[in-house]
């Protein structure tokens, strides 16, 4: 895996975790540290700038083989690349060898209506009661986009079948570092033709499945 990262340290909503440690999500763009509003180039030569990156991490669980040994209560976290204070989550130190979490919010969170904390609508990740939360938001600009201000907007959400977008991610805990490569997400997307996703639907489902695979274990050394 690539070794250039912008470190996201996820934060946890429960208290009283003894002998804790940190799970670290490291954000990068290919071989470069991801910095908002900087210019990057995809393999096909497309130049672009990332202005916004936010996503929900929910339902944190830890397993030893098939045995659940820890589950976070009220487990939802909004990771915002522009706010370092949002990027810290301790996890307990135990014999777990697998971490499981969801990229996005489940149906229960959505049908409960707008909530507080990281689920507060003021965070800019909530459409409306019937559409629910945006699970993954990526915004930026590229000269390839024939849009206002050359902008692209990928707002991936939806909780109702067949357009549910929440993804389950399972990662072995031989390391506490997980890399997230935004260049990998954008690879293969023709920004001239596909640059605006703002509602639930089949394309949002497809891109959410693509987003799932940019979360990968990184050796701590």
N, C-alpha and C positions, 0 to 999 in steps of 0.2 A: 504494500500500500504506500501511497505517497506520504511524504513526511513534512508537509507544510500545512500548518493548521492555525485557525483562530479558535481558541479554547472556549468551549461552553461548559460550565460546571453546573449541572442541574440541581435544583433545590427542592426540598421535600416538605410537605405540609404537615407531617406529624412531628411530635416532640418527644423528648425523653429517650432518644436512641443512644444507648451506651456503646462505647468502643466502635464508634462510627468511622466511616471513611467516605471518600467522594467518588462518585461516578462522573466521569468527564466525557462530554461530547465535544469533539473538536471539529470546527467548521472550516472548510477550505474550498478553494476553487481550483481544481486540478492541482497543479504544482505550486500554487501560490496561496499565501494567507488571504482569506477573504476579508476585504475591507469594504464597507458600504461606501457607495459613490465613487469607487475606483473603476477603471476601465479594464476589462478582461477580453480575451480573444478565445473563441471556441476553435476546435480542430478544423472546422470548415472555413475559418477566417472571419466568422461573424464577431463583430465587436459589440460589447454591451457593458452596461453598468448596473449593479444591484443596488437598489435603494431601500427595499424593505424585505426582511425575512423574519417570519414568525410562524411557529407551529406549536401544536399541543402535544405534550407527552402525558399520558394518563395510564391508570391501571397498573402501576409498578408492582411486580411480583418477583420473588427470588425462589429458585428451585435447587434441590440437590437431587440430581437425576430426575425422577418423576415426582418427587415429594415436595409439595409446597412448604417452605419453611418461613416465609415472610411475605406479607401482603400489606401494602400501604393503604390506610383508610383515607377517604376523601382525596383520592389520588388524581389530581389534575394540575398541570403546570404549563403556563404559557412561556415558551422560550422566544425571546425577542433579541435579535442580534444587535440592536441599538442600545440595549439596556443591560450592561454587565451585571447589575444587581439582581437581574431575573434569572441568572444562569447558574445558581448554586443549589444543589440538593445533596444532603448527606444520605448515605445508605448504611444499614447495619453491617458490621463485620461478622460473618458467620461461615458456615460450610457450604454455602450455595455455589453451584457451578454454572447456573443459567440465570440470566435476567430476561424477563418477559415484560413488555410494555406495549401500549397502543400508540400509534401515530394518529392522533385525532380524538374526538369525543364520541362516546357511544350513544345509543338511542335514548337511554334513560336521561342522560344529561340534557339532551336536546328537547325532549318532550316535557321536562320539568320547567321549561321556561327560562328566561334569563336569570342568571344567578350572580353572586358577588365574587370578590377576589379576582383570580385570573380568568374567571368566566364572566366577569362584568362586561356588558356591551360596550362600555367606554373604551375597552381595549382594542376596539376595531376589528373584532373577530366574530361578530354576530350579525347575521343578515336580518332575520325576522323570526317570530315564533314558529311559523310553519316551515321555514327552511333551515333554521338552526344555526350551528356554529360553522365557521370556516376552520378547517383542520390544519391547513397548510397555506400560507400566503407568501407569494414571491412576486415582487414588483421591481421594475427597472426600466431602462431605456435602451434602445438599439436603433441605429439608422435603418435596419432591415424592416422595422415596423412602420407601416403606412397608417399610423394612428396619430391622435393628438399628442403632441410633444414626443412622438416616436416611442411611446410607452408600451410596455407589455405588463399584463396583470394575470397572474394565475392564483385564483381564489378557489381552493379545492375544499369542498364540503358536500354534505348530503348524508342523511342518516336512514332514509326509508328505502326499502327494497323497491326496485333493483338498483338504486343509485346510492347505496351506502358506500362511503369512502373510507371509513376508519380501517386502519391496517394493523395487524398484530406483528410485532417484531420480536424475535427470539435471538439472544446473543450469548455465547459462552463467556463465562466470567474468568477466563484465564488472565484477562487484563481488565482494568477499570477504564480503559480508553476506547471510545467509539468515535470513529471519524464519519463526517457527513460531507459529501462532495457535491456541491451545487452544480458544478460543471457536468457531472455525470447525469444529473437530472435534466439539464438542458440539452445534452447531447442527443441529436436526432430530431429535435423539435425545430421545424422551419418557422422562425419568428415572422417571416414575411406573410405566412398564411395562417399560422396558429399562434396568436399572441394575446388573446383575451378570453379567459374562462371566469365567469362571474356568477355561476349558478350550478346547482346539482345537475347531473346528467352523465351519459356514458363516457364522455371525454374526461370529465372530472374523475370518474372511477379509474379509467385507464392511467391517468397521470398520477393518481394517488398510489396505484400499484407500482408505478415507476419510482415514486418518491420512497417507497418502502425499502428499495434495494440500494439506496445511497447511504444507509446506516450500516457501517461495517466495523468489526473489531480491529483495533490498532494495537500492535505490540508496544508495551510501555517503555522499552529500551530505545 
